[in-house]
Amino acid sequence: MNILNNLRKPSLSIVLLSLVFFYSCDQEESKILDVSSEIELVSPRGFEIADNITHLKQILELPESSKIENVIFEESDKFNVSFIDYIDKDGVQSNYAIGIGALKFYSNEIQMGGNDNSSKSMNRKWKISCGGCNPCGVGGNLDSEGNMTFQCESECCVLTVEEILEE
């Protein structure tokens, strides 16, 4: 009879192990959710690149399965720029930039999109990317006049500049 009573009562070690397991799973799920909430989409000076992560993926034309890793803002009195690092569905890391203001573009080949090919409009928001070969990330340098100059990290890349039309 005593053996039957012991079998009906769950062992303390099994109960504790179950609690640790469920707590660990809960904490892991929280960590996954916290990653996207930690990414700032508005710069210290108020430059907003998107309403939320889903909106940012739509602007960049990234599939939902891609992961935004990091957003870094560079700002001055002449421009606002964000560099967005992401990992695509195949695990390949790349980046985009979004900018407004005094921007210049340097590359062997540049593709411009938008209403016209003028990159001098200070009020337009631009999406900048590089593609065509590997590695092909987009970078930027501050020139002597205080403008942000974008270029690709490899000469074989094509620098693409597209106007972001606000909805």
Order of alpha helices (4+ residues) and beta strands (2+ residues): alpha-alpha-alpha-beta-beta-beta-beta-beta-beta-beta-beta-beta
